C-alpha cells in the first residue's frame, strides 16, 4: 500500500520504528529463502540491527546488499503488526556504526556467556547486519494478507518425547514404598 501523502509516510515510518523498538523478536525472510527466521534485534540509527553466526543466532541467506522481508509482531497481542522490505548491509567491525550497533545489541543479549568481552567475540566470530527499511510498508493494520500465514516448522534434528514405558509408574511406586 503506497502512502498517499507525506503525513501517511511519516505515520507509517513511526509505526514501523515503534513496533521494532518494542518487540523482542522479528521475523526475517532472506531473499531467495523459503522460511522466515525469528531473530532478536535492536533498533539503532533508523534501522534494525542484528548479530549472528558464530555462537549467536544463524543469519542464513542474509548477505550484504541483498533484501529481506521483515515482519514485526505486536508486543501485547503477539500478532503480526507491520511488515516491510529491508536492504541488508553488513557493518565493518570496529567502525563507528558497528560500535554503536553493538552497544545497543549488548543490552538486548540475554544470558551471554561472556558479557565483559562480548564485543570482542562478536568482532572475531560474528556478523552485525543493518536491516534498513526501503519502500512502503508491505503489511500494516487494515492491510494484512489473507489467510493464517502459519508456516510449517523448520526441519530440525529435535524429536518429540516418546510415551513413557507402561511399567515405569509401577517401578517408581515400588521405590517409594520400599
C-alpha positions as YAML, in Angstrom:
chain: A
units: angstrom
residues:
- id: 1
  name: UNK
  ca: [0.00, 0.00, 0.00]
- id: 2
  name: UNK
  ca: [1.63, 3.22, -1.17]
- id: 3
  name: UNK
  ca: [1.35, 6.17, 1.25]
- id: 4
  name: UNK
  ca: [-0.64, 8.92, -0.45]
- id: 5
  name: UNK
  ca: [0.77, 11.86, 1.48]
- id: 6
  name: UNK
  ca: [3.86, 12.92, 3.35]
- id: 7
  name: UNK
  ca: [1.82, 12.58, 6.56]
- id: 8
  name: UNK
  ca: [0.96, 8.96, 5.69]
- id: 9
  name: UNK
  ca: [4.63, 8.17, 5.03]
- id: 10
  name: UNK
  ca: [5.58, 9.80, 8.33]
- id: 11
  name: UNK
  ca: [2.95, 7.79, 10.25]
- id: 12
  name: UNK
  ca: [4.00, 4.56, 8.52]
- id: 13
  name: UNK
  ca: [7.62, 5.19, 9.50]
- id: 14
  name: UNK
  ca: [6.59, 5.98, 13.09]
- id: 15
  name: UNK
  ca: [4.58, 2.73, 13.29]
- id: 16
  name: UNK
  ca: [7.49, 0.71, 11.89]
- id: 17
  name: UNK
  ca: [10.02, 2.27, 14.27]
- id: 18
  name: UNK
  ca: [7.83, 1.96, 17.37]
- id: 19
  name: UNK
  ca: [6.94, -1.67, 16.60]
- id: 20
  name: UNK
  ca: [10.60, -2.58, 16.04]
- id: 21
  name: UNK
  ca: [11.72, -0.86, 19.25]
- id: 22
  name: UNK
  ca: [9.11, -2.57, 21.42]
- id: 23
  name: UNK
  ca: [9.17, -6.08, 20.01]
- id: 24
  name: UNK
  ca: [11.81, -8.50, 21.26]
- id: 25
  name: UNK
  ca: [11.64, -10.63, 18.11]
- id: 26
  name: UNK
  ca: [11.04, -10.09, 14.46]
- id: 27
  name: UNK
  ca: [10.74, -12.48, 11.56]
- id: 28
  name: UNK
  ca: [13.13, -12.11, 8.65]
- id: 29
  name: UNK
  ca: [12.86, -13.92, 5.33]
- id: 30
  name: UNK
  ca: [16.03, -13.50, 3.31]
- id: 31
  name: UNK
  ca: [15.81, -13.03, -0.44]
- id: 32
  name: UNK
  ca: [15.53, -16.49, -2.06]
- id: 33
  name: UNK
  ca: [14.78, -18.29, 1.22]
- id: 34
  name: UNK
  ca: [11.59, -20.28, 1.76]
- id: 35
  name: UNK
  ca: [11.16, -19.70, 5.51]
- id: 36
  name: UNK
  ca: [11.27, -16.74, 7.86]
- id: 37
  name: UNK
  ca: [13.55, -16.86, 10.90]
- id: 38
  name: UNK
  ca: [12.83, -15.32, 14.28]
- id: 39
  name: UNK
  ca: [15.70, -13.01, 15.24]
- id: 40
  name: UNK
  ca: [16.32, -10.93, 18.35]
- id: 41
  name: UNK
  ca: [17.39, -7.43, 17.44]
- id: 42
  name: UNK
  ca: [17.77, -3.79, 18.44]
- id: 43
  name: UNK
  ca: [16.75, -0.54, 16.76]
- id: 44
  name: UNK
  ca: [19.69, 1.74, 16.05]
- id: 45
  name: UNK
  ca: [20.07, 4.82, 13.87]
- id: 46
  name: UNK
  ca: [16.92, 4.33, 11.78]
- id: 47
  name: UNK
  ca: [17.25, 0.59, 11.17]
- id: 48
  name: UNK
  ca: [17.03, -2.82, 12.79]
- id: 49
  name: UNK
  ca: [20.42, -4.30, 13.72]
- id: 50
  name: UNK
  ca: [21.06, -7.99, 14.34]
- id: 51
  name: UNK
  ca: [24.11, -10.00, 15.31]
- id: 52
  name: UNK
  ca: [24.55, -13.60, 14.27]
- id: 53
  name: UNK
  ca: [26.59, -16.54, 13.08]
- id: 54
  name: UNK
  ca: [29.45, -17.86, 15.21]
- id: 55
  name: UNK
  ca: [27.92, -18.81, 18.58]
- id: 56
  name: UNK
  ca: [24.95, -16.46, 18.04]
- id: 57
  name: UNK
  ca: [21.70, -16.80, 16.07]
- id: 58
  name: UNK
  ca: [22.02, -18.07, 12.47]
- id: 59
  name: UNK
  ca: [21.69, -15.46, 9.72]
- id: 60
  name: UNK
  ca: [21.20, -17.86, 6.78]
- id: 61
  name: UNK
  ca: [20.74, -16.08, 3.46]
- id: 62
  name: UNK
  ca: [21.24, -12.55, 4.79]
- id: 63
  name: UNK
  ca: [24.10, -11.07, 2.80]
- id: 64
  name: UNK
  ca: [25.43, -7.57, 2.29]
- id: 65
  name: UNK
  ca: [23.49, -5.82, -0.48]
- id: 66
  name: UNK
  ca: [20.55, -8.25, -0.53]
- id: 67
  name: UNK
  ca: [16.97, -7.61, 0.53]
- id: 68
  name: UNK
  ca: [14.78, -9.28, 3.13]
- id: 69
  name: UNK
  ca: [11.13, -9.25, 4.15]
- id: 70
  name: UNK
  ca: [10.77, -8.21, 7.80]
- id: 71
  name: UNK
  ca: [7.66, -8.76, 9.93]
- id: 72
  name: UNK
  ca: [7.23, -7.41, 13.45]
- id: 73
  name: UNK
  ca: [4.70, -8.66, 15.97]
- id: 74
  name: UNK
  ca: [2.67, -6.66, 18.42]
- id: 75
  name: UNK
  ca: [4.21, -6.82, 21.87]
- id: 76
  name: UNK
  ca: [0.90, -7.12, 23.70]
- id: 77
  name: UNK
  ca: [-1.10, -9.40, 21.35]
- id: 78
  name: UNK
  ca: [1.84, -11.15, 19.61]
- id: 79
  name: UNK
  ca: [0.07, -10.96, 16.24]
- id: 80
  name: UNK
  ca: [1.54, -9.57, 13.04]
- id: 81
  name: UNK
  ca: [1.65, -5.80, 13.26]
- id: 82
  name: UNK
  ca: [3.80, -4.39, 10.47]
- id: 83
  name: UNK
  ca: [5.94, -5.67, 7.61]
- id: 84
  name: UNK
  ca: [8.41, -4.07, 5.24]
- id: 85
  name: UNK
  ca: [11.19, -4.78, 2.80]
- id: 86
  name: UNK
  ca: [14.69, -4.12, 4.12]
- id: 87
  name: UNK
  ca: [18.05, -3.54, 2.48]
- id: 88
  name: UNK
  ca: [20.69, -5.65, 4.21]
- id: 89
  name: UNK
  ca: [24.06, -4.08, 4.97]
- id: 90
  name: UNK
  ca: [26.95, -5.65, 6.88]
- id: 91
  name: UNK
  ca: [28.72, -3.33, 9.32]
- id: 92
  name: UNK
  ca: [32.52, -3.47, 9.40]
- id: 93
  name: UNK
  ca: [33.89, -4.44, 12.86]
- id: 94
  name: UNK
  ca: [35.36, -1.52, 14.74]
- id: 95
  name: UNK
  ca: [33.68, 1.18, 12.66]
- id: 96
  name: UNK
  ca: [31.55, 3.91, 14.21]
- id: 97
  name: UNK
  ca: [28.26, 2.37, 13.01]
- id: 98
  name: UNK
  ca: [29.36, -1.10, 14.16]
- id: 99
  name: UNK
  ca: [30.33, 0.18, 17.63]
- id: 100
  name: UNK
  ca: [27.01, 1.98, 18.10]
- id: 101
  name: UNK
  ca: [25.03, -1.05, 16.92]
- id: 102
  name: UNK
  ca: [26.97, -3.38, 19.22]
- id: 103
  name: UNK
  ca: [26.29, -1.13, 22.22]
- id: 104
  name: UNK
  ca: [22.54, -1.33, 21.50]
- id: 105
  name: UNK
  ca: [22.68, -5.09, 20.90]
- id: 106
  name: UNK
  ca: [24.63, -5.78, 24.13]
- id: 107
  name: UNK
  ca: [21.67, -4.56, 26.16]
- id: 108
  name: UNK
  ca: [19.31, -6.91, 24.33]
- id: 109
  name: UNK
  ca: [21.50, -10.04, 24.53]
- id: 110
  name: UNK
  ca: [20.16, -12.25, 27.30]
- id: 111
  name: UNK
  ca: [22.28, -14.86, 29.08]
- id: 112
  name: UNK
  ca: [25.51, -14.12, 27.24]
- id: 113
  name: UNK
  ca: [28.33, -16.42, 28.37]
- id: 114
  name: UNK
  ca: [30.89, -13.60, 28.20]
- id: 115
  name: UNK
  ca: [29.21, -10.26, 28.90]
- id: 116
  name: UNK
  ca: [32.51, -8.48, 29.57]
- id: 117
  name: UNK
  ca: [34.14, -9.46, 26.27]
- id: 118
  name: UNK
  ca: [31.08, -9.89, 24.07]
- id: 119
  name: UNK
  ca: [32.04, -7.07, 21.68]
- id: 120
  name: UNK
  ca: [35.45, -8.59, 21.01]
- id: 121
  name: UNK
  ca: [33.88, -12.03, 20.40]
- id: 122
  name: UNK
  ca: [31.32, -10.56, 18.02]
- id: 123
  name: UNK
  ca: [34.12, -8.78, 16.12]
- id: 124
  name: UNK
  ca: [36.05, -12.07, 15.76]
- id: 125
  name: UNK
  ca: [33.27, -14.60, 15.13]
- id: 126
  name: UNK
  ca: [30.02, -12.89, 14.13]
- id: 127
  name: UNK
  ca: [28.43, -10.55, 11.63]
- id: 128
  name: UNK
  ca: [26.47, -7.44, 12.59]
- id: 129
  name: UNK
  ca: [23.84, -6.60, 9.99]
- id: 130
  name: UNK
  ca: [21.75, -3.50, 9.47]
- id: 131
  name: UNK
  ca: [18.25, -4.06, 8.04]
- id: 132
  name: UNK
  ca: [17.23, -0.65, 6.72]
- id: 133
  name: UNK
  ca: [13.60, -0.13, 5.67]
- id: 134
  name: UNK
  ca: [13.23, 0.57, 1.95]
- id: 135
  name: UNK
  ca: [9.97, 1.43, 0.26]
- id: 136
  name: UNK
  ca: [6.44, 1.46, 1.67]
- id: 137
  name: UNK
  ca: [5.09, -0.90, 4.32]
- id: 138
  name: UNK
  ca: [4.01, -4.28, 2.96]
- id: 139
  name: UNK
  ca: [1.77, -5.09, 5.96]
- id: 140
  name: UNK
  ca: [0.07, -2.82, 8.47]
- id: 141
  name: UNK
  ca: [-3.18, -2.64, 10.41]
- id: 142
  name: UNK
  ca: [-6.03, -2.55, 7.89]
- id: 143
  name: UNK
  ca: [-3.87, -4.02, 5.14]
- id: 144
  name: UNK
  ca: [-2.85, -7.55, 6.13]
- id: 145
  name: UNK
  ca: [-2.50, -10.63, 3.92]
- id: 146
  name: UNK
  ca: [-5.39, -13.10, 3.74]
- id: 147
  name: UNK
  ca: [-5.15, -16.50, 5.42]
- id: 148
  name: UNK
  ca: [-3.44, -17.67, 8.57]
- id: 149
  name: UNK
  ca: [0.15, -17.12, 7.40]
- id: 150
  name: UNK
  ca: [1.13, -20.11, 9.57]
- id: 151
  name: UNK
  ca: [4.29, -21.84, 8.41]
- id: 152
  name: UNK
  ca: [5.30, -25.45, 8.75]
- id: 153
  name: UNK
  ca: [8.05, -25.96, 11.36]
- id: 154
  name: UNK
  ca: [11.57, -25.75, 10.01]
- id: 155
  name: UNK
  ca: [13.49, -29.03, 9.69]
- id: 156
  name: UNK
  ca: [15.24, -29.95, 12.93]
- id: 157
  name: UNK
  ca: [17.01, -32.94, 14.49]
- id: 158
  name: UNK
  ca: [14.90, -32.41, 17.63]
- id: 159
  name: UNK
  ca: [12.26, -35.03, 18.34]
- id: 160
  name: UNK
  ca: [9.09, -35.20, 20.36]
- id: 161
  name: UNK
  ca: [9.28, -37.09, 23.63]
- id: 162
  name: UNK
  ca: [8.02, -40.65, 23.29]
- id: 163
  name: UNK
  ca: [5.39, -42.09, 25.65]
- id: 164
  name: UNK
  ca: [6.79, -43.43, 28.91]
- id: 165
  name: UNK
  ca: [7.10, -47.22, 29.16]
- id: 166
  name: UNK
  ca: [3.96, -48.85, 30.62]
- id: 167
  name: UNK
  ca: [5.88, -50.45, 33.50]
- id: 168
  name: UNK
  ca: [7.63, -47.27, 34.69]
- id: 169
  name: UNK
  ca: [4.90, -45.99, 37.04]
- id: 170
  name: UNK
  ca: [4.84, -49.39, 38.77]
- id: 171
  name: UNK
  ca: [8.63, -49.33, 39.23]
- id: 172
  name: UNK
  ca: [8.54, -45.80, 40.66]
- id: 173
  name: UNK
  ca: [5.73, -46.70, 43.04]
- id: 174
  name: UNK
  ca: [7.74, -49.69, 44.38]
- id: 175
  name: UNK
  ca: [10.72, -47.42, 45.18]
- id: 176
  name: UNK
  ca: [8.56, -45.10, 47.26]
- id: 177
  name: UNK
  ca: [7.09, -47.95, 49.33]
- id: 178
  name: UNK
  ca: [10.38, -49.71, 49.86]
...
